[in-house]
Each structure stands twice: as structure tokens, then as C-alpha cells.
Amino acid sequence: MSLLINQNTKILIQGITGDKGSFYADQMLKGGAQIVVGVSPGKGGDWVLDGKIPVFDTIDAAVEATGADASIVFVPARNAYDALMESISAEIPLIICITGDIPIQDILLIKEYTKNKSVRIIGPGSPGMITSEKLSIGVVPQNISIKGNVGVVSRSGPLAYEIIFELRQAGLGISSFIGIGNAPIVGSDFTDILESFEMDPATEKILLIGEGGTNLEEKVAGFIAEHITKPVIGYVAGSSISPEKENTTMRTGKEPVARSVESKIDAFKSAGVRIAALPQEIPTLIRSI
């Protein structure tokens, strides 16, 4: 079973005529992803990637013509709000936002708008994902993993790639990898993804890779204790937040900043999560379960 996306998913690329959108669309195509259409306002009628992919001006027209049921967003941050709102309005079931540095007030408005829509947003600032078919979606490098039973979720893309490749070198494979994004507020957080891994028959163990800067790890620790029956391995990267910032809030005033990496580790341990002090310890911990 693949979480969220598979070889039959019809993918739409927003920003396909840009350098990043074009490059990564080509990489995903070569890896077996079914990219059916691109959207770039003002470029409708063009064809890209050696004439393989048509380009439309609007999401509605692209979806009507191709039946696309997932969108990957590569547009610049200044255009991301409009691009995401257009995809949400079209009720594309899965929207993966690679774009980062989107203003927090825009993200809050986007999350509010999704409440009555049948859509799931991954990101902003998501690296993408790897499916059980070994499809690398987004900016995730191709062929860094082998098939296995470990579900991996991370805020950081590069750190996750390093750890997944280290698992491969140790002969350990993954069921799926999902990068939730490094923004202070994300569309789908650790709790959402762990809930999916809990229901996924291909996932027997879960690896959660966290970092400093938000309270997402503390929030998911309570959920793990109450709702996750599968073993969870945790690794938290990053430096501690300075003591004078312990009681501050993020720029939105909505979400408290986590006190330190140590507070995250303590929360995980209280929830029964097995903690790796270094990435190199992760394969041994996984094998021990």
C-alpha cells in the first residue's frame, strides 16, 4: 500500500515552466511518476519536457482535461498563496507544496480555507515523499531507498535523505517517506502522518525525525502515547532554544515555541518512543524491535 500517492496518481505540476518545476518534473517522470499536466499562467498551450506534458493557464482547465488528482507546487513564494488557493478551490485531493518561505498569515488563511474542503496539504517547504513503489515525488533524490517496513516522517529533507540512505546501506528499507515541511505551521503535521502510518499495513515500524524551533514534536508525543500501537523510533536534530526565549511564542502568537531539543526528547521518552542520540544509531534501534 502506498500512502497518499502511487503510480496511478495523475500528477499536476504548478510552476512547470520554471527552472525547478521543469527539472524535478523531468526527474519524477524518469522515476516512473505519472505527470499528466502542468499549470503556468500565461503559458497555456505550450508543451514541455520534449512535448510530453501540456501546459494550461488554470487549474480548473488542467483538471478537466486530464483528471489530475494531485498537485505539486513549485511556484515562487510570492505566488504560492494564489496557487494553493486555486488548487484547494478545485478540490484536488492531495497538494504537495515544495515552496517555502510563505508568509505565516498566508498559511493560516490557507489552512482555514481547507477546513470544509476534501483536500490534504503537505508543506509548505516539503521536500516531497517516497512511496512504496519507490517513486520519489518532489525534490527527493531518486533511488536513495529500498522497499521495507519502516515508515519515515521528517520536517527536514536533507537529514531524512541521509538517514534513509544509511538505512539502505544497512539493508533496511522503508514503506513510505513523507516530508511534512519546515515551515512553522504546516498543512499536515506529525500527528496526521502517524495516524496514516498506524493504518498502513505495509508499515510495521515508524521513524520520526524532528528538529528544534516549533512544538510539533511535543504535540505528537501525546498522540503517540494514546493512539499509536506500532513501535516508534525518534531522532531530534538541532540546538536548544536560548533560555530567555523559553516562554515566547512564534510570530503568529498562535503556537508556542518548543523550549529545547531536550524537551522534545523528554516528551518522546514519556510516550515510549525509542530515541537515537545520533543518526548512526538508528539502524541498530530499528533492528532491535
KEVEXTI-11984 format. One line per field, with one value per residue: residue number from 1; residue in one letter; x, y, z of N, C-alpha, C in turn. Coordinates in nm, 2 decimals. Layout:
BEGIN
num	(NUM  ...)
residu	(A  ...)
npx	(X  ...)
npy	(Y  ...)
npz	(Z  ...)
capx	(X  ...)
capy	(Y  ...)
capz	(Z  ...)
cpx	(X  ...)
cpy	(Y  ...)
cpz	(Z  ...)
END
This chain:
BEGIN
num	(1  2  3  4  5  6  7  8  9  10  11  12  13  14  15  16  17  18  19  20  21  22  23  24  25  26  27  28  29  30  31  32  33  34  35  36  37  38  39  40  41  42  43  44  45  46  47  48  49  50  51  52  53  54  55  56  57  58  59  60  61  62  63  64  65  66  67  68  69  70  71  72  73  74  75  76  77  78  79  80  81  82  83  84  85  86  87  88  89  90  91  92  93  94  95  96  97  98  99  100  101  102  103  104  105  106  107  108  109  110  111  112  113  114  115  116  117  118  119  120  121  122  123  124  125  126  127  128  129  130  131  132  133  134  135  136  137  138  139  140  141  142  143  144  145  146  147  148  149  150  151  152  153  154  155  156  157  158  159  160  161  162  163  164  165  166  167  168  169  170  171  172  173  174  175  176  177  178  179  180  181  182  183  184  185  186  187  188  189  190  191  192  193  194  195  196  197  198  199  200  201  202  203  204  205  206  207  208  209  210  211  212  213  214  215  216  217  218  219  220  221  222  223  224  225  226  227  228  229  230  231  232  233  234  235  236  237  238  239  240  241  242  243  244  245  246  247  248  249  250  251  252  253  254  255  256  257  258  259  260  261  262  263  264  265  266  267  268  269  270  271  272  273  274  275  276  277  278  279  280  281  282  283  284  285  286  287  288  289)
residu	(M  S  L  L  I  N  Q  N  T  K  I  L  I  Q  G  I  T  G  D  K  G  S  F  Y  A  D  Q  M  L  K  G  G  A  Q  I  V  V  G  V  S  P  G  K  G  G  D  W  V  L  D  G  K  I  P  V  F  D  T  I  D  A  A  V  E  A  T  G  A  D  A  S  I  V  F  V  P  A  R  N  A  Y  D  A  L  M  E  S  I  S  A  E  I  P  L  I  I  C  I  T  G  D  I  P  I  Q  D  I  L  L  I  K  E  Y  T  K  N  K  S  V  R  I  I  G  P  G  S  P  G  M  I  T  S  E  K  L  S  I  G  V  V  P  Q  N  I  S  I  K  G  N  V  G  V  V  S  R  S  G  P  L  A  Y  E  I  I  F  E  L  R  Q  A  G  L  G  I  S  S  F  I  G  I  G  N  A  P  I  V  G  S  D  F  T  D  I  L  E  S  F  E  M  D  P  A  T  E  K  I  L  L  I  G  E  G  G  T  N  L  E  E  K  V  A  G  F  I  A  E  H  I  T  K  P  V  I  G  Y  V  A  G  S  S  I  S  P  E  K  E  N  T  T  M  R  T  G  K  E  P  V  A  R  S  V  E  S  K  I  D  A  F  K  S  A  G  V  R  I  A  A  L  P  Q  E  I  P  T  L  I  R  S  I)
npx	(0.08  0.05  0.11  -0.09  0.00  0.06  0.17  -0.04  -0.15  -0.25  -0.05  -0.02  0.18  0.24  0.38  0.54  0.69  0.90  1.24  1.30  1.06  1.04  1.28  1.26  1.02  1.09  1.28  1.10  0.93  1.11  1.16  0.92  0.68  0.35  0.31  0.09  0.01  0.08  0.07  0.09  0.03  -0.04  0.11  -0.03  -0.12  0.14  0.39  0.59  0.90  1.01  0.78  0.61  0.44  0.14  0.07  -0.14  -0.33  -0.49  -0.59  -0.84  -0.90  -0.69  -0.74  -0.99  -0.93  -0.74  -0.79  -0.63  -0.52  -0.35  -0.14  0.17  0.35  0.55  0.59  0.71  0.75  0.61  0.39  0.27  0.04  -0.18  -0.16  -0.20  -0.45  -0.60  -0.57  -0.69  -0.95  -1.03  -1.05  -0.85  -0.73  -0.48  -0.23  0.10  0.32  0.61  0.73  0.88  0.91  0.68  0.46  0.35  0.09  -0.04  -0.03  -0.20  -0.45  -0.48  -0.50  -0.73  -0.91  -0.91  -1.07  -1.33  -1.30  -1.23  -0.94  -0.59  -0.30  0.04  0.32  0.38  0.72  0.79  0.99  0.88  0.80  0.85  0.72  0.59  0.62  0.87  0.87  1.00  0.89  0.85  1.13  1.29  1.57  1.63  1.62  1.73  1.64  1.54  1.28  1.08  0.97  0.95  0.81  0.87  0.89  0.95  1.06  1.28  1.43  1.70  1.83  1.67  1.71  1.97  1.95  1.77  1.92  2.13  1.99  1.94  2.20  2.24  2.08  1.82  1.48  1.22  0.87  0.72  0.81  0.75  0.78  0.70  0.75  0.93  0.82  0.69  0.42  0.23  0.05  -0.02  0.06  0.30  0.12  -0.09  0.04  0.14  -0.09  -0.18  0.03  -0.02  -0.25  -0.16  -0.09  0.15  0.34  0.53  0.70  0.79  0.97  1.05  1.16  1.27  1.32  1.46  1.27  0.99  0.68  0.59  0.68  0.64  0.37  0.29  0.38  0.20  -0.01  0.11  0.14  -0.13  -0.25  -0.10  0.00  0.21  0.57  0.77  1.05  1.26  1.44  1.59  1.71  1.92  1.98  1.94  1.69  1.75  1.75  1.62  1.42  1.23  0.96  0.84  0.64  0.57  0.59  0.32  0.18  0.02  0.11  0.31  0.66  0.88  1.06  1.32  1.55  1.59  1.35  1.18  1.29  1.25  0.97  0.91  1.03  0.87  0.64  0.70  0.87  1.15  1.47  1.72  2.04  2.22  2.23  2.36  2.29  2.04  1.98  2.05  1.87  1.63  1.65  1.65  1.39)
npy	(-0.12  0.22  0.53  0.81  0.86  0.71  0.49  0.52  0.77  1.08  1.34  1.68  1.96  2.26  2.55  2.45  2.54  2.69  2.69  2.51  2.36  2.24  2.09  1.91  1.79  1.65  1.47  1.32  1.20  1.03  0.86  0.72  0.84  0.95  1.21  1.43  1.68  2.04  2.36  2.70  3.02  3.22  3.07  2.88  2.63  2.57  2.31  2.10  1.95  1.80  1.79  1.62  1.69  1.88  2.23  2.44  2.73  2.75  2.58  2.46  2.41  2.24  2.02  1.94  1.86  1.65  1.50  1.52  1.43  1.50  1.76  1.93  2.19  2.43  2.70  3.04  3.19  3.43  3.39  3.18  3.17  3.23  3.02  2.79  2.84  2.82  2.55  2.43  2.53  2.39  2.15  1.95  1.64  1.59  1.80  1.90  2.11  2.24  2.48  2.71  2.95  3.10  3.36  3.35  3.44  3.40  3.12  3.05  3.15  2.98  2.73  2.76  2.79  2.53  2.38  2.30  2.16  1.88  1.81  1.74  1.90  1.89  2.03  2.39  2.41  2.14  1.86  1.66  1.32  0.96  0.67  0.34  0.21  0.30  0.55  0.87  1.17  1.51  1.70  1.50  1.29  1.05  0.69  0.65  0.48  0.15  -0.10  -0.16  -0.20  0.03  0.32  0.66  0.98  1.33  1.66  1.79  1.78  1.72  1.59  1.37  1.24  1.16  0.98  0.79  0.68  0.58  0.38  0.21  0.13  -0.02  -0.23  -0.20  -0.12  0.11  0.18  0.40  0.75  1.06  1.41  1.66  1.93  2.24  2.47  2.70  2.65  2.39  2.21  1.94  1.77  1.60  1.44  1.38  1.23  1.02  0.90  0.80  0.62  0.44  0.31  0.18  -0.11  -0.19  -0.06  -0.13  -0.04  0.29  0.58  0.88  1.19  1.47  1.83  2.13  2.43  2.45  2.35  2.10  1.84  1.79  1.81  1.58  1.38  1.32  1.22  0.99  0.83  0.78  0.68  0.54  0.22  0.09  0.04  0.32  0.50  0.77  1.06  1.36  1.66  1.95  2.26  2.38  2.61  2.94  3.02  3.26  3.27  3.09  3.12  3.25  3.32  3.20  3.40  3.43  3.44  3.23  2.97  2.81  2.83  2.55  2.46  2.34  2.12  1.91  1.91  1.81  1.55  1.45  1.45  1.26  1.03  0.99  0.91  0.66  0.64  0.52  0.66  0.78  0.89  0.97  0.98  0.75  0.56  0.47  0.25  0.03  0.05  0.02  -0.25  -0.37  -0.39)
npz	(0.00  -0.08  0.07  0.03  -0.24  -0.56  -0.84  -1.01  -0.96  -1.09  -1.17  -1.13  -1.21  -1.06  -1.18  -1.37  -1.59  -1.48  -1.37  -1.15  -1.14  -1.39  -1.40  -1.18  -1.25  -1.47  -1.36  -1.19  -1.38  -1.51  -1.30  -1.29  -1.21  -1.28  -1.44  -1.57  -1.65  -1.66  -1.50  -1.57  -1.54  -1.83  -1.99  -2.12  -2.35  -2.44  -2.46  -2.27  -2.16  -2.38  -2.54  -2.40  -2.19  -2.15  -2.11  -1.91  -1.85  -1.62  -1.31  -1.30  -1.58  -1.64  -1.47  -1.56  -1.82  -1.79  -1.56  -1.33  -1.00  -0.80  -0.69  -0.73  -0.60  -0.72  -0.75  -0.71  -0.38  -0.36  -0.52  -0.42  -0.24  -0.40  -0.59  -0.43  -0.32  -0.55  -0.62  -0.40  -0.42  -0.65  -0.54  -0.54  -0.44  -0.31  -0.22  -0.26  -0.13  -0.23  -0.23  -0.01  0.27  0.28  0.37  0.72  0.78  0.54  0.53  0.74  0.66  0.44  0.56  0.71  0.50  0.39  0.56  0.51  0.29  0.08  0.09  0.12  0.24  0.21  0.34  0.37  0.23  0.19  0.12  -0.03  -0.11  -0.07  -0.21  -0.16  -0.40  -0.47  -0.58  -0.62  -0.51  -0.57  -0.45  -0.37  -0.37  -0.63  -0.59  -0.33  -0.14  -0.03  -0.06  0.23  0.57  0.73  0.82  0.74  0.87  0.85  0.93  0.82  0.50  0.38  0.60  0.64  0.39  0.42  0.64  0.55  0.33  0.48  0.62  0.40  0.33  0.54  0.49  0.54  0.47  0.36  0.40  0.33  0.28  0.41  0.39  0.60  0.59  0.66  0.76  1.01  1.06  0.93  0.67  0.70  0.99  1.22  1.36  1.18  0.98  1.13  1.21  0.96  0.90  1.11  1.03  0.80  0.64  0.53  0.68  0.96  1.15  1.28  1.20  1.33  1.25  1.40  1.48  1.62  1.71  1.68  1.83  1.74  1.78  2.06  2.07  1.91  2.07  2.28  2.13  2.02  2.25  2.32  2.09  1.90  1.81  1.70  1.70  1.77  1.66  1.74  1.64  1.71  1.58  1.60  1.77  2.12  2.22  2.33  2.69  2.75  2.57  2.63  2.71  2.50  2.21  1.87  1.57  1.49  1.72  1.78  1.81  2.06  2.10  2.11  2.40  2.40  2.24  2.42  2.56  2.38  2.34  2.60  2.60  2.40  2.51  2.73  2.61  2.52  2.31  2.13  2.15  1.94  1.98  1.79  1.43  1.33  1.51  1.45  1.26  1.42  1.64  1.51  1.42  1.66  1.75)
capx	(0.00  0.13  0.04  -0.12  0.03  0.11  0.20  -0.16  -0.19  -0.22  0.01  -0.02  0.29  0.22  0.51  0.62  0.78  1.01  1.36  1.28  0.94  1.08  1.39  1.21  0.92  1.17  1.33  0.99  0.89  1.21  1.14  0.80  0.56  0.26  0.29  0.00  -0.01  0.14  0.00  0.17  -0.05  0.02  0.19  -0.13  -0.10  0.27  0.42  0.72  0.97  1.02  0.65  0.54  0.34  0.08  0.06  -0.26  -0.33  -0.56  -0.61  -0.97  -0.89  -0.60  -0.80  -1.10  -0.87  -0.66  -0.83  -0.53  -0.57  -0.25  -0.07  0.29  0.36  0.69  0.58  0.78  0.68  0.52  0.27  0.22  -0.09  -0.28  -0.15  -0.26  -0.60  -0.66  -0.58  -0.79  -1.08  -1.06  -1.06  -0.75  -0.73  -0.35  -0.15  0.23  0.38  0.75  0.77  0.90  0.92  0.55  0.42  0.27  -0.05  -0.10  -0.06  -0.31  -0.57  -0.49  -0.55  -0.87  -0.99  -0.92  -1.15  -1.45  -1.27  -1.18  -0.81  -0.48  -0.19  0.17  0.40  0.48  0.86  0.80  1.07  0.80  0.78  0.89  0.62  0.63  0.67  1.00  0.86  1.04  0.80  0.90  1.27  1.36  1.66  1.59  1.70  1.80  1.58  1.49  1.15  1.08  0.85  0.97  0.75  0.96  0.83  1.05  1.05  1.40  1.45  1.84  1.86  1.59  1.77  2.09  1.92  1.71  2.03  2.20  1.91  1.96  2.33  2.23  1.99  1.68  1.40  1.11  0.74  0.70  0.87  0.68  0.84  0.59  0.79  1.00  0.75  0.64  0.29  0.22  -0.08  -0.03  0.17  0.34  0.01  -0.17  0.11  0.15  -0.22  -0.18  0.12  -0.08  -0.35  -0.10  -0.04  0.29  0.43  0.54  0.77  0.78  1.08  1.01  1.28  1.23  1.42  1.42  1.21  0.84  0.63  0.52  0.72  0.57  0.22  0.27  0.42  0.08  -0.09  0.17  0.11  -0.27  -0.32  -0.01  0.04  0.33  0.69  0.82  1.19  1.27  1.57  1.57  1.83  1.91  2.03  1.84  1.65  1.80  1.65  1.53  1.31  1.15  0.82  0.79  0.56  0.61  0.54  0.18  0.12  -0.08  0.17  0.42  0.79  0.93  1.17  1.45  1.56  1.58  1.21  1.12  1.33  1.18  0.83  0.91  1.06  0.75  0.54  0.75  0.94  1.29  1.54  1.86  2.12  2.29  2.17  2.42  2.23  1.90  1.96  2.06  1.75  1.52  1.67  1.63  1.25)
capy	(0.00  0.35  0.64  0.93  0.87  0.58  0.50  0.56  0.90  1.17  1.45  1.82  2.04  2.41  2.61  2.35  2.61  2.74  2.60  2.40  2.28  2.17  2.00  1.80  1.71  1.55  1.36  1.24  1.12  0.93  0.77  0.64  0.91  0.98  1.35  1.44  1.82  2.15  2.49  2.82  3.13  3.29  2.97  2.79  2.60  2.52  2.18  2.10  1.82  1.74  1.77  1.51  1.74  2.00  2.34  2.51  2.86  2.74  2.45  2.40  2.36  2.13  1.91  1.89  1.79  1.53  1.42  1.52  1.42  1.55  1.88  1.96  2.33  2.48  2.84  3.13  3.22  3.55  3.35  3.05  3.18  3.22  2.89  2.70  2.86  2.77  2.40  2.40  2.56  2.28  2.03  1.84  1.57  1.60  1.92  1.90  2.24  2.24  2.62  2.75  3.09  3.16  3.43  3.27  3.48  3.33  2.98  3.04  3.17  2.86  2.62  2.79  2.76  2.39  2.31  2.25  2.10  1.74  1.81  1.73  1.97  1.86  2.15  2.43  2.37  2.00  1.80  1.56  1.19  0.84  0.58  0.20  0.18  0.37  0.67  0.99  1.27  1.64  1.71  1.39  1.22  0.91  0.57  0.65  0.38  0.02  -0.13  -0.23  -0.19  0.14  0.45  0.77  1.12  1.42  1.80  1.82  1.69  1.66  1.50  1.25  1.16  1.10  0.87  0.68  0.62  0.50  0.26  0.13  0.08  -0.13  -0.34  -0.18  -0.05  0.19  0.16  0.53  0.86  1.19  1.53  1.75  2.06  2.30  2.59  2.69  2.59  2.31  2.16  1.81  1.77  1.47  1.36  1.34  1.13  0.90  0.83  0.72  0.50  0.34  0.23  0.13  -0.25  -0.20  0.00  -0.20  0.05  0.43  0.66  1.02  1.28  1.61  1.93  2.24  2.55  2.46  2.25  1.99  1.71  1.78  1.78  1.45  1.28  1.27  1.14  0.86  0.76  0.74  0.62  0.46  0.09  0.04  0.10  0.45  0.54  0.91  1.13  1.51  1.73  2.10  2.31  2.43  2.75  3.00  3.03  3.38  3.26  2.97  3.14  3.33  3.25  3.23  3.53  3.44  3.44  3.12  2.84  2.83  2.77  2.45  2.51  2.30  1.98  1.82  1.90  1.72  1.42  1.41  1.42  1.14  0.92  0.97  0.85  0.53  0.64  0.49  0.77  0.77  1.01  1.00  0.91  0.62  0.46  0.44  0.11  -0.07  0.06  -0.04  -0.39  -0.43  -0.40)
capz	(0.00  -0.08  0.14  -0.04  -0.39  -0.62  -0.98  -1.08  -0.93  -1.20  -1.11  -1.19  -1.16  -1.07  -1.20  -1.45  -1.68  -1.41  -1.37  -1.06  -1.18  -1.51  -1.37  -1.10  -1.32  -1.56  -1.27  -1.15  -1.49  -1.53  -1.19  -1.30  -1.17  -1.39  -1.45  -1.68  -1.70  -1.59  -1.50  -1.55  -1.60  -1.94  -2.08  -2.17  -2.49  -2.45  -2.42  -2.21  -2.15  -2.52  -2.59  -2.33  -2.09  -2.19  -2.01  -1.90  -1.77  -1.49  -1.25  -1.34  -1.71  -1.64  -1.41  -1.65  -1.94  -1.76  -1.44  -1.23  -0.86  -0.71  -0.74  -0.67  -0.62  -0.73  -0.78  -0.62  -0.26  -0.37  -0.59  -0.36  -0.19  -0.51  -0.65  -0.33  -0.31  -0.68  -0.61  -0.30  -0.48  -0.74  -0.45  -0.58  -0.31  -0.25  -0.27  -0.20  -0.15  -0.22  -0.20  0.13  0.30  0.26  0.50  0.81  0.77  0.42  0.56  0.83  0.57  0.36  0.65  0.74  0.38  0.37  0.66  0.45  0.16  0.08  0.04  0.22  0.20  0.26  0.33  0.28  0.25  0.19  0.02  -0.10  -0.04  -0.14  -0.20  -0.15  -0.53  -0.48  -0.66  -0.54  -0.55  -0.52  -0.48  -0.30  -0.47  -0.68  -0.56  -0.20  -0.05  -0.08  0.00  0.36  0.65  0.82  0.77  0.79  0.86  0.89  0.89  0.73  0.38  0.37  0.71  0.61  0.28  0.48  0.73  0.46  0.26  0.58  0.63  0.28  0.34  0.65  0.44  0.59  0.37  0.41  0.34  0.27  0.35  0.39  0.45  0.63  0.56  0.76  0.80  1.15  1.05  0.81  0.64  0.77  1.09  1.25  1.40  1.06  0.91  1.21  1.20  0.84  0.92  1.20  0.95  0.68  0.66  0.49  0.78  1.09  1.25  1.24  1.23  1.33  1.26  1.44  1.50  1.71  1.65  1.70  1.93  1.67  1.85  2.19  2.04  1.86  2.17  2.35  2.04  2.02  2.38  2.33  1.97  1.81  1.87  1.63  1.77  1.71  1.69  1.72  1.64  1.71  1.55  1.62  1.90  2.21  2.21  2.45  2.80  2.75  2.47  2.67  2.72  2.39  2.11  1.74  1.51  1.48  1.85  1.79  1.85  2.14  2.06  2.20  2.48  2.36  2.19  2.53  2.60  2.28  2.37  2.72  2.57  2.33  2.60  2.82  2.52  2.49  2.18  2.15  2.10  1.89  2.01  1.67  1.32  1.31  1.60  1.41  1.21  1.54  1.72  1.43  1.42  1.80  1.77)
cpx	(0.09  0.04  0.03  -0.11  0.08  0.13  0.08  -0.21  -0.15  -0.18  0.01  0.10  0.25  0.35  0.60  0.72  0.90  1.13  1.34  1.17  0.98  1.18  1.33  1.10  0.98  1.22  1.22  0.94  0.99  1.20  1.01  0.67  0.48  0.22  0.21  -0.02  0.06  0.06  0.09  0.09  0.03  0.10  0.10  -0.11  0.04  0.28  0.56  0.78  0.96  0.88  0.57  0.42  0.28  0.07  -0.07  -0.24  -0.39  -0.57  -0.73  -0.96  -0.80  -0.66  -0.91  -1.04  -0.80  -0.70  -0.72  -0.58  -0.47  -0.18  0.06  0.33  0.51  0.70  0.66  0.69  0.58  0.39  0.21  0.08  -0.20  -0.28  -0.22  -0.41  -0.67  -0.68  -0.68  -0.93  -1.13  -1.07  -0.97  -0.72  -0.59  -0.27  -0.01  0.30  0.53  0.80  0.78  0.89  0.79  0.51  0.32  0.12  -0.12  -0.13  -0.18  -0.44  -0.59  -0.55  -0.70  -0.96  -1.01  -1.02  -1.27  -1.43  -1.21  -1.04  -0.71  -0.36  -0.07  0.26  0.33  0.62  0.88  0.90  1.00  0.79  0.84  0.77  0.67  0.67  0.81  0.99  0.91  0.97  0.85  1.05  1.35  1.45  1.61  1.68  1.78  1.75  1.56  1.36  1.16  0.96  0.86  0.91  0.83  0.89  0.93  1.01  1.16  1.41  1.59  1.87  1.79  1.66  1.89  2.06  1.86  1.82  2.11  2.13  1.93  2.09  2.33  2.14  1.85  1.61  1.29  0.98  0.70  0.78  0.78  0.75  0.73  0.62  0.85  0.94  0.71  0.50  0.28  0.08  -0.11  0.09  0.21  0.22  -0.07  -0.10  0.12  0.02  -0.23  -0.09  0.06  -0.18  -0.29  -0.04  0.10  0.39  0.42  0.61  0.77  0.90  1.04  1.14  1.24  1.35  1.37  1.34  1.06  0.81  0.56  0.56  0.65  0.43  0.20  0.30  0.29  -0.01  -0.03  0.13  -0.03  -0.32  -0.23  0.03  0.17  0.46  0.74  0.96  1.20  1.42  1.54  1.70  1.81  1.95  1.92  1.81  1.70  1.70  1.56  1.41  1.21  1.00  0.76  0.70  0.61  0.54  0.39  0.11  0.02  -0.02  0.30  0.55  0.83  1.05  1.31  1.44  1.54  1.44  1.14  1.16  1.26  1.03  0.82  0.93  0.94  0.64  0.59  0.83  1.09  1.37  1.68  1.93  2.19  2.23  2.23  2.36  2.09  1.89  1.96  1.93  1.63  1.53  1.64  1.48  1.19)
cpy	(0.12  0.45  0.76  0.93  0.74  0.60  0.54  0.70  1.00  1.30  1.57  1.89  2.19  2.48  2.53  2.42  2.68  2.64  2.48  2.30  2.19  2.06  1.88  1.72  1.61  1.44  1.27  1.15  1.01  0.82  0.69  0.71  0.95  1.13  1.38  1.59  1.92  2.27  2.60  2.93  3.20  3.20  2.87  2.76  2.55  2.37  2.18  1.96  1.74  1.70  1.66  1.57  1.87  2.10  2.41  2.64  2.84  2.60  2.39  2.34  2.24  2.00  1.85  1.81  1.66  1.45  1.42  1.52  1.45  1.67  1.89  2.10  2.37  2.63  2.92  3.16  3.33  3.51  3.23  3.06  3.16  3.08  2.78  2.72  2.81  2.62  2.36  2.42  2.45  2.15  1.91  1.77  1.58  1.71  1.91  2.03  2.24  2.38  2.64  2.90  3.17  3.23  3.35  3.31  3.42  3.18  2.96  3.06  3.04  2.75  2.64  2.76  2.61  2.32  2.24  2.19  1.96  1.74  1.79  1.81  1.92  1.98  2.27  2.39  2.22  1.96  1.70  1.43  1.08  0.74  0.44  0.15  0.24  0.49  0.79  1.11  1.40  1.65  1.60  1.32  1.08  0.81  0.58  0.54  0.25  -0.01  -0.20  -0.19  -0.07  0.27  0.56  0.90  1.22  1.57  1.84  1.72  1.63  1.56  1.36  1.17  1.09  0.97  0.76  0.61  0.53  0.37  0.16  0.06  -0.04  -0.24  -0.32  -0.09  0.03  0.15  0.29  0.64  0.98  1.30  1.63  1.89  2.13  2.44  2.58  2.63  2.52  2.26  2.03  1.80  1.62  1.38  1.30  1.22  1.00  0.82  0.75  0.60  0.40  0.25  0.16  -0.01  -0.27  -0.15  -0.08  -0.13  0.19  0.50  0.81  1.11  1.42  1.70  2.04  2.35  2.56  2.36  2.13  1.86  1.69  1.74  1.64  1.34  1.23  1.18  1.00  0.77  0.70  0.66  0.53  0.33  0.04  0.11  0.22  0.47  0.69  0.96  1.28  1.58  1.88  2.14  2.37  2.57  2.81  3.02  3.15  3.37  3.15  3.00  3.24  3.25  3.28  3.36  3.54  3.47  3.33  3.00  2.87  2.77  2.67  2.50  2.47  2.16  1.88  1.80  1.80  1.57  1.36  1.37  1.29  1.02  0.89  0.90  0.71  0.52  0.61  0.60  0.74  0.90  1.06  0.93  0.77  0.51  0.41  0.30  0.01  -0.07  -0.01  -0.20  -0.45  -0.45  -0.52)
cpz	(0.00  -0.01  0.04  -0.19  -0.44  -0.77  -1.07  -1.06  -1.05  -1.14  -1.19  -1.13  -1.18  -1.07  -1.28  -1.55  -1.61  -1.41  -1.28  -1.10  -1.29  -1.48  -1.29  -1.16  -1.41  -1.48  -1.23  -1.26  -1.52  -1.42  -1.20  -1.26  -1.30  -1.38  -1.58  -1.73  -1.61  -1.59  -1.47  -1.62  -1.71  -2.03  -2.13  -2.32  -2.52  -2.42  -2.37  -2.20  -2.28  -2.57  -2.52  -2.24  -2.14  -2.07  -2.02  -1.82  -1.63  -1.44  -1.30  -1.48  -1.72  -1.58  -1.50  -1.77  -1.91  -1.64  -1.33  -1.09  -0.76  -0.77  -0.66  -0.70  -0.61  -0.76  -0.68  -0.50  -0.28  -0.45  -0.53  -0.31  -0.29  -0.57  -0.56  -0.32  -0.44  -0.67  -0.51  -0.35  -0.58  -0.67  -0.51  -0.44  -0.24  -0.31  -0.19  -0.23  -0.12  -0.18  -0.05  0.15  0.26  0.38  0.58  0.80  0.65  0.45  0.65  0.75  0.49  0.44  0.68  0.62  0.35  0.46  0.61  0.31  0.17  0.02  0.15  0.16  0.28  0.24  0.40  0.32  0.26  0.09  -0.08  -0.03  -0.13  -0.11  -0.19  -0.29  -0.57  -0.57  -0.57  -0.60  -0.49  -0.55  -0.41  -0.41  -0.51  -0.62  -0.43  -0.11  -0.12  0.00  0.13  0.44  0.75  0.75  0.83  0.77  0.92  0.85  0.79  0.62  0.38  0.47  0.68  0.50  0.34  0.56  0.64  0.38  0.36  0.61  0.52  0.29  0.45  0.61  0.49  0.49  0.44  0.33  0.26  0.35  0.31  0.46  0.47  0.60  0.68  0.80  0.94  1.16  0.92  0.79  0.71  0.86  1.12  1.29  1.29  1.00  1.00  1.21  1.07  0.85  1.01  1.13  0.83  0.70  0.62  0.59  0.91  1.19  1.19  1.29  1.22  1.35  1.29  1.45  1.58  1.64  1.66  1.81  1.87  1.74  1.98  2.17  2.00  1.97  2.25  2.26  2.03  2.14  2.38  2.21  1.88  1.88  1.81  1.70  1.69  1.76  1.66  1.72  1.63  1.69  1.58  1.76  1.99  2.19  2.34  2.56  2.80  2.66  2.51  2.67  2.61  2.30  1.97  1.69  1.51  1.61  1.87  1.85  1.94  2.09  2.16  2.27  2.44  2.30  2.30  2.57  2.50  2.31  2.50  2.69  2.50  2.42  2.69  2.74  2.48  2.36  2.21  2.08  2.06  1.92  1.88  1.55  1.30  1.40  1.55  1.35  1.33  1.62  1.64  1.43  1.56  1.83  1.71)
END
